[in-house]
Amino acid sequence: MQALQSLHTFALPHACQDIVNIDDPLQLHSVDFSQPFCVLGAGSNTVFIEDFIGTVVRINNKGVEIVEHGTFWNVNVAAGENWHSLVTDLLVKGIAGLENLVLIPGTMGAAPVQNIGAYGVELAKFIDYVEGFNVETLAFERLNQAQCQFGYRDSIFKHKLKNKFVITKVGLRLNKQWRPTLDYGPLQKLNEAKVTALQVSDAVMEIRQSKLPNPDELPNAGSFFKNPIVLEAHYQKLCTEYANMPAYPAGQGMRKLAAGWLIEQAGLKGYSVAGVRVYEKQALVLVNEGYSSGSSLCSVIHHVQHCVARQFNIQLEHEVRLIGREGEVILQEKSHG
């Protein structure tokens, strides 16, 4: 068995059968995808909650190509590139657009799977294509933005192509005509007419660092739960009791609520089980105090889901990917009517 503790930022002491490092996408031809496998980038959105009986395929290929056009840039990025470094390097080159997504941990290859988003911006807006290895046809394919079927923290890679497509490269399109997105709370204080992309980036980093622990110092996987989307009627009903409840439009007749706020209102900040704790500065984050296990984490997830369902009649889904003995595991709590 191969140790996995250092390969995922939640750092649970679990292991896998084998680890394959991919530095060149052509190496994927030699992987036996008929056996259980798990694709891993930086391990910042994946937690191993048991020993995994399969092979962990680590995507480490590197390379960034920038092609300038009249009104936009094409940026072609290898899947193994660090996301935060990419954003900051582009900003230094005067290429803006991704500044709201700065400091999100992980790799380029993992970003489209989750359709990462923060502070009013989602990656899908900038995707030109996603390239990868189809494990059924054993051929490389390129999907355009529409084919990726992006949604809130969602994509085709979590559904139809789950465990069937290994992302090796992503193409981004960034327009030269830049306009800041300042809809999110603290960013609203910035002057839209004068602010620069670097100033937006600095503000986002300051916000994130004030609320989110550094995984190198306190193991965690960032935001653990998705912000739930509910019917307008359910939101209005909750407003009669919680007048200050934060909410955002989420399409016709729908509202997106703040999962961290719901968890905090349920009195769960600081709640812990055998080394897994709901973080005091941001209830959306779960942390590993260094002596915990997958079963402790599952207990905390279930308790958070149960308390929020009981108090708000809302089913929280975990955003972080959980890997059990044979593959991905989804924990759910039945909501209360």
C-alpha positions in Angstrom: 0.0 0.0 0.0 1.1 3.6 -0.8 0.6 6.4 1.8 -1.8 9.2 0.7 -1.6 11.5 3.8 0.8 13.9 2.1 -1.1 13.9 -1.3 -4.4 15.4 -0.1 -4.7 18.6 2.0 -7.0 17.2 4.6 -4.2 14.8 5.3 -6.0 11.8 6.7 -3.7 8.8 7.3 -5.1 6.5 4.6 -3.4 4.6 1.7 -4.0 3.2 -1.8 -2.9 0.2 -3.7 -0.7 2.1 -6.2 0.2 5.6 -7.4 1.0 6.5 -11.0 2.5 9.9 -11.8 1.6 11.3 -15.2 4.1 13.9 -16.5 3.2 13.4 -20.2 -0.4 12.7 -21.2 0.8 9.9 -23.5 1.6 7.9 -20.3 -2.2 7.5 -19.8 -2.1 4.8 -22.5 -0.2 2.6 -20.1 -2.7 2.9 -17.2 -5.1 0.0 -16.6 -8.4 1.8 -16.4 -10.3 -1.4 -16.1 -9.3 -1.5 -12.4 -10.5 1.0 -9.7 -8.8 4.3 -10.1 -8.9 7.9 -8.9 -7.5 10.9 -10.7 -5.8 13.4 -8.4 -4.3 16.8 -8.9 -3.2 18.8 -5.8 -5.6 16.9 -3.6 -7.2 20.1 -2.3 -10.8 19.1 -3.1 -10.4 15.3 -2.4 -10.4 13.5 0.9 -9.5 9.8 1.3 -11.8 8.6 4.1 -10.7 4.9 3.9 -7.8 2.9 2.3 -8.5 2.9 -1.4 -8.1 -0.5 -3.1 -7.3 1.1 -6.5 -4.7 3.2 -8.3 -4.3 6.9 -7.8 -3.4 8.7 -11.1 -1.6 11.9 -10.3 -1.7 14.5 -13.1 1.6 16.5 -13.1 2.0 17.7 -16.7 3.1 21.3 -17.0 3.1 24.1 -19.6 1.3 27.4 -20.4 0.9 28.8 -23.9 -0.5 32.3 -24.4 -1.7 33.4 -27.9 -2.7 37.0 -28.4 -5.6 38.0 -30.7 -7.1 41.4 -31.4 -9.7 41.5 -28.6 -8.7 38.5 -26.5 -6.1 36.1 -25.4 -6.2 32.3 -25.7 -4.4 30.7 -22.8 -3.7 26.9 -23.2 -2.8 25.3 -19.8 -1.6 21.8 -19.0 -3.7 20.1 -16.3 -0.9 19.8 -13.8 -0.4 23.6 -13.5 -1.1 25.2 -10.2 -4.3 27.3 -10.4 -3.3 30.2 -8.1 0.1 30.5 -9.8 -1.6 30.7 -13.2 -3.9 33.5 -12.1 -1.1 35.6 -10.5 1.2 35.0 -13.5 -1.4 36.2 -15.9 -2.2 39.3 -13.8 1.5 40.2 -13.8 1.4 39.9 -17.7 -1.6 42.3 -17.8 -4.1 39.5 -18.6 -7.1 40.0 -16.3 -10.4 38.2 -15.7 -9.6 35.5 -13.2 -8.7 37.7 -10.3 -11.8 36.8 -8.3 -10.7 33.2 -8.4 -7.2 33.8 -6.9 -6.0 31.7 -4.1 -8.3 28.8 -4.9 -6.2 25.8 -4.2 -5.7 23.0 -6.8 -4.7 22.4 -10.3 -5.9 23.5 -13.7 -7.2 20.0 -14.5 -9.4 19.8 -11.4 -10.9 23.3 -11.9 -13.4 22.5 -14.7 -14.7 19.3 -13.0 -15.9 21.5 -10.1 -16.5 24.6 -12.2 -14.7 26.5 -9.5 -16.1 29.8 -8.5 -15.7 32.6 -5.9 -16.9 36.1 -5.3 -19.4 36.2 -8.1 -17.3 34.6 -10.8 -17.3 31.0 -12.2 -14.5 29.4 -14.3 -17.1 28.3 -17.0 -17.3 31.9 -18.3 -13.7 31.6 -19.5 -13.5 28.1 -20.8 -12.8 27.7 -24.5 -12.2 23.9 -24.4 -11.3 21.0 -22.2 -9.0 18.3 -23.6 -8.5 14.9 -22.1 -8.1 11.1 -22.4 -11.3 9.0 -22.8 -10.7 5.8 -20.9 -13.3 3.9 -22.9 -12.1 4.8 -26.4 -8.4 5.2 -25.2 -8.2 8.3 -27.4 -7.7 12.0 -26.6 -10.7 14.3 -27.2 -11.5 18.0 -27.0 -14.8 19.3 -25.7 -16.0 22.8 -26.3 -17.5 25.0 -23.5 -21.1 23.9 -24.3 -20.2 20.2 -24.3 -18.9 20.5 -20.8 -22.4 21.2 -19.5 -21.3 23.5 -16.7 -23.5 24.4 -13.8 -23.0 25.6 -10.2 -20.0 23.5 -8.9 -21.0 21.1 -11.6 -20.0 19.7 -15.1 -20.3 16.7 -17.4 -17.2 15.4 -15.7 -19.2 14.7 -12.5 -22.0 12.9 -14.4 -21.8 11.3 -17.9 -18.0 11.5 -18.1 -17.3 10.7 -14.4 -14.5 8.1 -14.2 -14.4 8.1 -18.0 -12.4 11.3 -18.9 -9.0 12.3 -17.6 -8.4 16.1 -18.2 -5.0 16.8 -19.6 -5.3 20.4 -20.9 -7.7 23.4 -20.7 -8.1 26.3 -23.1 -9.1 29.7 -21.6 -10.3 32.7 -23.5 -9.8 36.1 -21.7 -11.2 39.3 -23.2 -8.9 42.3 -23.3 -11.8 44.6 -22.5 -11.9 44.1 -18.7 -14.7 44.9 -16.2 -14.4 44.1 -12.5 -17.0 41.9 -10.8 -17.6 43.5 -7.4 -21.0 42.1 -6.4 -19.7 40.1 -3.4 -19.9 41.7 0.1 -16.5 43.2 0.9 -15.7 43.8 -2.8 -18.6 46.2 -3.1 -16.4 48.7 -1.3 -14.0 49.0 -4.2 -14.5 51.8 -6.7 -15.6 50.1 -10.0 -14.4 53.1 -12.1 -10.9 53.2 -10.7 -10.0 49.7 -9.4 -7.4 47.5 -11.2 -7.5 43.8 -11.6 -4.5 43.5 -9.2 -6.3 45.5 -6.6 -9.3 43.1 -6.9 -6.9 40.2 -6.6 -5.3 41.7 -3.5 -8.7 42.2 -1.9 -9.9 38.7 -2.6 -6.6 37.3 -1.1 -7.1 39.4 2.0 -10.7 38.1 2.4 -9.7 34.5 1.8 -6.7 34.6 4.2 -8.8 36.1 6.9 -11.4 33.3 6.8 -9.7 30.2 5.5 -6.9 28.4 7.3 -3.6 27.5 5.4 -3.8 23.7 4.8 0.0 23.5 5.4 -0.6 24.7 9.0 -4.1 23.3 9.7 -5.1 20.5 7.3 -8.4 21.3 5.5 -10.1 21.0 2.1 -11.4 24.6 1.8 -15.2 25.2 1.5 -16.6 21.8 2.4 -20.3 22.3 1.5 -22.1 23.7 -1.6 -24.2 26.8 -1.1 -27.8 25.3 -1.4 -30.2 26.6 -4.1 -33.8 26.7 -2.9 -37.2 27.7 -4.2 -38.1 31.4 -3.8 -41.1 30.3 -1.7 -38.9 28.4 0.7 -36.6 31.4 1.0 -39.5 33.7 1.8 -40.8 31.4 4.4 -37.3 31.3 6.1 -37.1 35.1 5.9 -40.0 35.5 8.3 -37.8 33.9 11.0 -34.3 34.9 9.7 -34.7 38.5 8.3 -30.9 38.9 7.8 -30.3 35.7 6.0 -27.9 36.2 3.0 -29.3 35.1 -0.3 -28.5 35.6 -4.0 -30.5 35.2 -7.2 -30.1 31.8 -8.8 -32.3 31.8 -11.8 -36.0 32.2 -12.1 -37.9 31.4 -8.9 -34.7 30.2 -7.1 -32.3 31.6 -4.5 -28.8 30.6 -3.5 -28.2 30.6 0.3 -24.9 30.7 2.2 -24.1 27.3 3.6 -21.6 28.7 6.0 -24.3 31.0 7.5 -26.7 28.2 7.9 -24.1 26.0 9.7 -23.3 28.9 11.9 -26.9 29.6 12.8 -27.3 25.9 13.7 -24.7 26.6 16.4 -22.1 24.3 14.9 -18.9 26.5 14.9 -16.3 24.7 16.9 -18.3 21.4 16.8 -15.8 18.5 16.7 -15.6 14.7 16.7 -12.2 13.0 17.4 -10.0 15.6 15.7 -12.3 16.9 13.0 -13.7 20.4 13.7 -16.0 23.0 12.2 -13.7 25.9 11.8 -14.4 28.9 14.1 -13.6 31.6 11.6 -15.7 30.1 8.8 -18.3 27.4 9.4 -18.1 26.3 5.8 -14.7 24.8 6.5 -13.9 21.6 8.3 -10.4 21.1 9.7 -8.2 18.1 10.7 -6.5 18.6 14.0 -4.0 16.0 13.1 -5.2 12.8 14.8 -8.5 12.2 13.0 -9.8 9.5 10.7 -12.3 9.2 7.8 -15.0 7.9 10.2 -14.6 11.1 12.3 -15.0 13.3 9.3 -18.1 11.3 8.1 -19.6 11.8 11.6 -19.1 15.6 11.4 -20.5 15.8 7.9 -23.6 13.8 8.9 -24.2 15.9 12.0 -23.9 19.2 10.1 -26.3 17.9 7.4 -28.7 16.7 10.1 -28.8 19.9 12.1 -29.2 22.2 9.0 -32.0 19.9 7.6 -33.8 19.9 11.0 -33.6 23.7 11.4 -34.0 24.9 7.9 -35.4 22.0 5.9 -32.4 22.3 3.6 -30.3 19.4 2.4 -26.6 20.4 2.4 -24.3 18.6 -0.1 -20.6 18.3 0.4 -18.6 20.0 -2.3 -15.4 18.1 -1.5 -15.0 14.7 -3.2 -14.8 11.8 -0.7 -13.0 8.6 -1.7 -13.8 5.4 0.1 -12.5 1.9 -0.3 -13.8 1.3 -3.8 -14.2 4.9 -5.1 -16.2 8.1 -4.6 -18.7 8.2 -1.7 -21.6 10.7 -1.4 -23.0 11.3 2.1 -26.6 12.6 2.3 -29.0 13.4 5.1 -32.7 13.0 4.4 -34.3 16.5 4.7 -37.1 17.0 7.2 -40.5 18.0 6.0 
